Amino acid sequence: MTGSFSTPLRLHRIDPTRNMARFYLLSLQHTLFGEVSLIRQWGRIGGEGQKKVETFASEDDAARAWARLERIKRRRGYA
């Protein structure tokens, strides 16, 4: 993998006034069939959370999805 997508991205959103402590994790992983999976994991900090895996035909497609999700989460207050 190339660029900044080779290492997982971990974002946090913490707001004590709303009792909010969340995380959002993005990572890419190659499959055995030459595709690329975008793995998203989210939930409350300290817990396992939920996980979703989306598989893309190319790394470029997965990178675009990664960038879109990162933009959305940062707009919602994740840092």
Buried (B, 14 or more C-beta within 10 A) or exposed (E): BEEEBEEEBEBEBEEEEEEEBBBBBBBBBEEEEEBBBBBBBBBEEEEEBEEEEEBBEEBEBBBEBBEEBBEEBEEEEBE
